[in-house]
Amino acid sequence: MSELYPFKFEPLLKEKVWGGNALVSRFNKKSEGSNHLGESWELSAVADNQSVISNGFLAGNNIEELIEVYMGDITGDSIFEKFGNEFPLLIKFIEAQEDLSIQVHPDNALAKKRHEAYGKTEMWYILESKKGSKIYTGFRDGVTKDIYEESIRNDTIEDLMNVEIADAGDTFFTPAGRVHAIGSGIVLVEIQQTSDITYRIFDWNRKSSGGKKRELHTDLALEAIDFNQTGKNKIRKEPMLNKSENLVDCDFFNTNILWFNKPIGKEYYFNDSFVVYICIEGEFSICWDGNSEKVEKGETVLIPAMIKEVTLKPTNEARLLEVYINSEYTN
């Protein structure tokens, strides 16, 4: 069987009424003439949105086909045993020029019961934000089901939300059940479980170009909401040069940030998992077994689980997010 290598993928670009042009102008997404690019799905196994390999001899195959052939050599044996041919994470770049809807996602149990799907726990790493940009994350303390239902009737749910100012370098972790929304003026990376289930609660009374309001899912959302998910949520960790700094460690993914200006050796013998690198600043090369793959700002690369040693060499300096699953959580 041929030797595997770090995989790049064709981004899946999503036009949104609330999108902008930052992903095109500053993160190298190729969307000709678009001023409303809201999302770039970097690595996806969502049905009808399968990422397709763009480099190497396996170019043209999608992520499911890749795992179907190479199995645990791609994802790790324990992860393959649990998820089969479905890649367990969805990674996106998002730009919001307007406030996104207030929404909630179900946990695994509810998603399985209703949709035969996985739930959605996610995190956001803020890449850019305009002054005063907000993240709506969880309720304020003391919000009960009755208070919430009253706010839905009165269109006052915004008054119940915990609101935090978002600056570049901030992280927000959103477990399933935590009500949330991305505010206007923000560009971020989203790392989440493979799920496209969203219950929209409030959409600021916006109307589409056809004059209709978007569908809300308030009844479905009610059972999904965890009313204990309240209060401050911002994670602020300043990366140290040439050292990985952990941002989030949960059952579904582990995310570190690495800022480096010299070659860094990485070993992954400790963990039976793939690794994803998301280049958020600068550029670098991944070197392994005498081979090299250049990674530029805005690119996402999947390192197969069978590759246990790489060296990362920055062109000058670079920042990346390093994402994997702790295999102890899959046992």
URGIPE-V429042 format. One record per helix or strand of 2 or more residues. SS is the DSSP state (a for helix, b for strand). FROM is the first residue (numbers start at 1). TO is the last residue. If there is no record, write none. Layout:
BEGIN
ss/from/to
SS/FROM/TO
SS/FROM/TO
END
This chain:
BEGIN
ss/from/to
b/7/9
b/12/20
a/22/25
b/37/43
b/45/46
b/49/50
b/52/53
a/63/70
a/72/75
a/77/83
b/89/96
b/102/104
a/108/115
b/122/129
b/134/139
a/145/154
a/157/160
b/161/165
b/170/174
b/180/182
b/186/193
b/199/202
a/218/224
b/234/236
b/243/249
b/254/260
b/264/267
b/275/288
b/291/296
b/300/303
b/309/324
a/327/330
END
